[in-house]
Amino acid sequence: MSDQVVALILLGGASLSLIAALGLHRFADAYARLHAATKSATLGLALVLTAAVLAHGTNGREILTLLFVLLTSPVGAHMVSKAMYESGYRPWEQGTGPSGSGPRRPGAGARQRGRRGAGGPGTVQRPGGLPKP
């Protein structure tokens, strides 16, 4: 295959991995960050491995690696997000700040809405959703 096509596929994979890194830095809560990390990084790795296979051929390891990542990354992300939700970490909601108009930190104001935080009554949650010790 042409070197230009391989270079474009490799550049696309690197760009998706960069988007995943920017999403981890930029998004508001852990759910959105988890989504950015799993979707973009998985597709970026798929393109990088595809470019490697097209450029150098394969003995099967690249394909097995790609299948493993494509099957386990979404399942792992789902399990982590389900564990976060069940432990009391709620998604960020636009417009539910103290004045009703601005953004709020995840977990803030849980007592006013009738829900307790993950640590019980009177605990303050950190941005990661875990109660302060």
Backbone bond lengths (Angstrom), bond angles and torsions (degrees), N, CA, C in turn:
res aa  C-N    CA-C-N  psi(-1)  N-CA   C-N-CA  omega(-1)  CA-C   N-CA-C  phi
1 M - - - 1.443 - - 1.520 109.03 -
2 S 1.268 115.52 154.37 1.459 122.05 -176.36 1.532 111.76 -65.14
3 D 1.327 115.71 143.14 1.462 120.60 179.81 1.530 112.22 -64.53
4 Q 1.335 117.23 -30.42 1.458 120.10 179.90 1.535 111.32 -67.60
5 V 1.316 117.17 -38.52 1.467 120.73 179.14 1.531 109.96 -67.24
6 V 1.328 116.23 -42.90 1.462 120.29 178.04 1.529 110.06 -62.66
7 A 1.326 116.63 -41.17 1.468 120.07 178.77 1.527 111.61 -64.32
8 L 1.323 117.72 -38.98 1.466 120.50 178.31 1.532 111.69 -66.56
9 I 1.321 116.38 -41.51 1.464 119.73 178.06 1.528 110.40 -64.77
10 L 1.328 116.35 -42.10 1.465 120.97 177.84 1.522 111.41 -64.05
11 L 1.314 117.36 -41.01 1.466 121.61 177.36 1.523 110.92 -64.87
12 G 1.326 117.32 -38.94 1.464 120.45 176.47 1.520 112.04 -63.38
13 G 1.329 116.67 -41.86 1.466 120.35 177.68 1.513 112.26 -65.31
14 A 1.325 116.80 -41.47 1.464 119.93 177.72 1.525 111.01 -66.21
15 S 1.325 117.08 -37.00 1.470 120.43 178.23 1.529 111.24 -64.96
16 L 1.323 117.05 -41.91 1.459 119.52 178.32 1.530 111.37 -65.56
17 S 1.307 117.32 -36.04 1.462 119.94 176.41 1.521 111.14 -67.29
18 L 1.326 117.37 -36.68 1.466 121.11 175.29 1.525 110.62 -65.65
19 I 1.318 117.12 -40.26 1.470 120.64 177.30 1.520 110.39 -62.42
20 A 1.330 117.22 -38.76 1.468 120.48 176.97 1.521 110.93 -62.23
21 A 1.327 116.85 -42.51 1.467 119.86 178.95 1.524 111.23 -65.71
22 L 1.313 117.63 -40.01 1.465 120.46 177.77 1.529 111.15 -66.69
23 G 1.324 116.71 -36.73 1.459 120.18 177.67 1.515 112.15 -64.99
24 L 1.330 116.67 -37.33 1.464 119.96 176.68 1.518 111.11 -63.42
25 H 1.307 116.94 -33.19 1.458 120.86 -179.38 1.523 112.37 -82.49
26 R 1.313 117.60 -34.15 1.456 121.40 -166.27 1.533 115.47 -96.47
27 F 1.315 118.69 -32.32 1.460 119.76 -171.94 1.520 112.49 -70.31
28 A 1.346 115.49 158.88 1.461 122.23 -168.52 1.526 114.36 -77.34
29 D 1.314 118.38 -38.77 1.465 118.68 -175.49 1.529 110.56 -134.08
30 A 1.308 114.52 176.24 1.464 120.49 -174.11 1.526 111.90 -67.40
31 Y 1.324 118.29 -30.99 1.463 120.14 179.69 1.530 111.20 -65.20
32 A 1.312 116.80 -45.98 1.464 120.22 178.95 1.517 110.87 -67.00
33 R 1.332 117.11 -37.45 1.460 120.45 177.84 1.524 111.21 -65.50
34 L 1.313 115.94 -39.60 1.459 120.35 178.10 1.525 110.56 -64.83
35 H 1.320 116.55 -39.63 1.464 121.15 177.96 1.525 110.60 -62.87
36 A 1.330 116.15 -45.27 1.463 119.57 -179.88 1.524 111.05 -63.03
37 A 1.316 115.84 -41.61 1.464 119.31 -177.73 1.521 111.76 -66.65
38 T 1.327 117.71 -41.29 1.464 118.73 -175.56 1.522 112.20 -78.00
39 K 1.312 117.74 -45.40 1.470 118.92 -176.21 1.520 112.29 -69.61
40 S 1.312 116.78 -57.26 1.465 119.61 -174.08 1.519 112.29 -68.61
41 A 1.311 117.67 -42.73 1.465 119.30 -178.18 1.525 111.37 -68.22
42 T 1.323 117.74 -36.98 1.461 120.28 178.31 1.526 111.07 -65.85
43 L 1.327 116.90 -45.33 1.464 119.48 178.67 1.525 111.08 -68.72
44 G 1.334 117.08 -34.72 1.457 119.87 176.48 1.519 111.60 -63.72
45 L 1.322 116.57 -44.54 1.461 120.23 177.35 1.527 110.89 -63.56
46 A 1.320 117.35 -38.26 1.465 120.45 178.26 1.526 110.81 -61.11
47 L 1.324 117.32 -42.23 1.463 119.45 179.20 1.531 112.04 -69.82
48 V 1.327 116.96 -39.35 1.470 119.78 178.59 1.528 110.44 -64.14
49 L 1.325 117.46 -43.65 1.466 119.78 177.96 1.528 111.79 -66.85
50 T 1.323 117.42 -35.41 1.468 120.52 176.19 1.527 110.14 -63.21
51 A 1.324 116.72 -43.25 1.471 120.19 178.02 1.526 110.57 -63.25
52 A 1.325 117.60 -39.00 1.466 120.48 178.85 1.525 111.08 -65.34
53 V 1.314 116.47 -40.55 1.469 119.87 179.13 1.527 110.34 -66.35
54 L 1.322 117.30 -42.20 1.468 120.01 179.98 1.521 111.87 -67.22
55 A 1.310 117.33 -34.57 1.463 120.15 -176.60 1.524 112.55 -80.38
56 H 1.331 117.30 -39.20 1.459 119.97 -170.63 1.522 114.65 -120.68
57 G 1.296 118.28 -3.61 1.450 120.23 -175.51 1.527 110.19 81.50
58 T 1.327 115.90 -179.52 1.454 119.12 -177.13 1.516 110.84 -146.33
59 N 1.313 114.51 153.95 1.457 119.96 170.62 1.530 109.77 -112.98
60 G 1.314 117.71 11.83 1.457 122.96 176.63 1.511 114.50 107.20
61 R 1.324 117.81 -20.04 1.459 119.81 -177.54 1.522 112.29 -66.30
62 E 1.319 116.74 -39.81 1.464 119.92 -179.72 1.527 111.00 -64.73
63 I 1.320 115.97 -40.02 1.464 119.75 -179.50 1.530 110.33 -68.66
64 L 1.331 116.69 -41.73 1.473 119.48 176.36 1.529 111.77 -63.52
65 T 1.322 116.73 -39.35 1.464 120.58 177.14 1.519 110.67 -62.82
66 L 1.314 116.37 -44.77 1.460 120.65 179.31 1.523 111.36 -62.77
67 L 1.316 117.93 -44.85 1.461 120.62 178.64 1.533 111.21 -63.26
68 F 1.325 116.79 -41.10 1.464 120.76 178.72 1.529 110.81 -61.12
69 V 1.320 117.39 -46.34 1.473 120.69 -178.93 1.519 110.64 -67.77
70 L 1.324 117.79 -41.74 1.460 120.47 -179.61 1.521 112.40 -65.64
71 L 1.333 117.66 -29.19 1.461 120.38 179.94 1.529 113.04 -87.61
72 T 1.317 118.06 -34.82 1.461 119.52 -173.85 1.521 114.83 -92.83
73 S 1.303 118.60 -28.09 1.473 120.38 -177.06 1.532 112.50 -64.01
74 P 1.330 120.61 -48.48 1.470 118.97 178.04 1.529 113.05 -65.14
75 V 1.319 116.87 -36.62 1.462 119.90 179.87 1.528 110.37 -66.54
76 G 1.318 116.17 -44.29 1.463 119.93 178.01 1.515 112.34 -62.80
77 A 1.334 117.29 -42.27 1.466 120.55 178.58 1.524 111.22 -64.06
78 H 1.319 116.66 -39.03 1.459 120.17 178.00 1.526 110.94 -64.11
79 M 1.324 116.75 -42.48 1.462 119.82 -179.52 1.529 111.66 -66.08
80 V 1.328 116.78 -39.97 1.466 120.19 178.66 1.525 110.74 -66.48
81 S 1.331 117.45 -43.61 1.469 119.21 -179.89 1.521 111.53 -67.78
82 K 1.311 118.13 -35.62 1.460 120.43 177.00 1.528 110.64 -66.33
83 A 1.335 117.15 -40.24 1.462 120.47 177.27 1.529 111.05 -64.82
84 M 1.345 117.04 -38.92 1.470 119.62 177.31 1.527 110.44 -62.89
85 Y 1.317 116.33 -44.82 1.464 120.06 -177.59 1.525 111.08 -65.33
86 E 1.324 116.70 -42.88 1.463 119.91 -178.93 1.519 112.84 -70.48
87 S 1.341 117.49 -22.44 1.461 119.62 177.81 1.518 112.03 -85.34
88 G 1.327 118.41 -1.95 1.449 121.42 175.02 1.507 115.43 108.31
89 Y 1.323 119.25 -1.52 1.459 121.33 179.37 1.519 108.27 -79.33
90 R 1.309 117.28 118.97 1.461 121.84 -177.15 1.518 110.71 -103.23
91 P 1.332 117.55 150.06 1.465 120.63 179.03 1.528 111.56 -64.00
92 W 1.323 114.37 154.41 1.456 121.71 177.04 1.518 108.88 -67.85
93 E 1.333 116.48 137.68 1.466 121.26 -179.58 1.514 108.80 -122.12
94 Q 1.322 117.22 126.28 1.450 122.21 178.11 1.520 110.17 -72.73
95 G 1.314 116.99 134.01 1.457 121.04 174.00 1.513 114.71 82.99
96 T 1.319 119.20 18.08 1.461 119.79 179.66 1.520 110.88 -119.30
97 G 1.332 115.98 32.03 1.456 120.44 177.81 1.524 110.37 -73.61
98 P 1.341 117.22 -176.47 1.462 120.53 -177.49 1.522 113.35 -58.79
99 S 1.340 117.60 -34.73 1.464 119.60 179.96 1.517 112.20 -90.29
100 G 1.329 117.46 -4.42 1.459 121.09 179.72 1.514 113.57 86.38
101 S 1.346 117.91 1.69 1.450 118.38 -175.40 1.529 113.62 -122.56
102 G 1.303 117.67 -18.68 1.460 118.50 -174.09 1.511 112.57 -110.85
103 P 1.318 115.81 175.53 1.460 119.06 178.10 1.521 110.87 -72.81
104 R 1.309 116.00 159.44 1.455 120.51 177.85 1.510 109.18 -130.37
105 R 1.301 115.04 160.10 1.449 120.90 176.60 1.523 108.66 -76.09
106 P 1.337 119.63 142.77 1.462 120.17 178.35 1.520 111.01 -58.05
107 G 1.315 116.65 133.58 1.457 121.60 178.84 1.506 113.58 89.21
108 A 1.334 118.49 -14.12 1.461 120.39 -178.76 1.520 109.82 -74.77
109 G 1.289 116.87 139.68 1.453 121.55 176.97 1.507 114.13 77.80
110 A 1.312 118.67 18.01 1.466 120.91 -177.64 1.521 110.94 -66.43
111 R 1.324 117.65 -32.98 1.465 120.07 -179.09 1.528 110.96 -70.41
112 Q 1.333 118.43 -33.41 1.458 120.76 179.16 1.524 111.47 -69.29
113 R 1.333 117.32 -26.91 1.464 120.27 -179.84 1.520 111.86 -91.21
114 G 1.331 117.36 4.40 1.449 119.79 176.56 1.514 114.46 89.64
115 R 1.324 117.92 3.62 1.460 120.66 178.65 1.512 108.18 -109.44
116 R 1.287 115.44 144.69 1.452 120.02 174.07 1.511 109.82 -90.14
117 G 1.326 115.98 155.14 1.454 121.29 175.12 1.519 110.30 -72.04
118 A 1.300 116.32 -178.91 1.454 120.77 -176.50 1.524 111.93 -67.57
119 G 1.326 117.97 -23.57 1.449 120.22 -175.30 1.509 114.79 -97.41
120 G 1.311 119.41 1.47 1.452 121.23 -179.84 1.520 111.65 103.69
121 P 1.315 117.25 -173.20 1.460 119.65 -176.10 1.523 111.50 -68.47
122 G 1.309 115.20 138.91 1.452 120.60 174.93 1.509 115.51 82.22
123 T 1.326 119.02 4.19 1.460 119.33 179.71 1.516 109.39 -90.97
124 V 1.305 115.52 149.48 1.455 121.90 177.31 1.511 107.48 -105.98
125 Q 1.334 115.64 131.45 1.450 118.54 -177.81 1.520 110.59 -94.78
126 R 1.328 115.16 140.86 1.448 121.55 174.19 1.511 108.48 -80.34
127 P 1.357 118.87 165.85 1.461 120.61 179.42 1.522 113.68 -56.12
128 G 1.321 118.99 -25.53 1.458 120.93 179.08 1.505 112.94 -77.63
129 G 1.333 119.34 -4.09 1.446 122.81 178.15 1.500 114.21 91.55
130 L 1.325 118.61 -3.18 1.459 121.18 -179.36 1.528 109.07 -95.68
131 P 1.320 118.36 142.68 1.464 119.91 179.58 1.509 111.02 -70.19
132 K 1.332 115.61 151.92 1.466 120.30 175.47 1.506 109.35 -67.80
133 P 1.329 117.51 143.34 1.465 119.57 179.79 1.516 112.63 -70.37
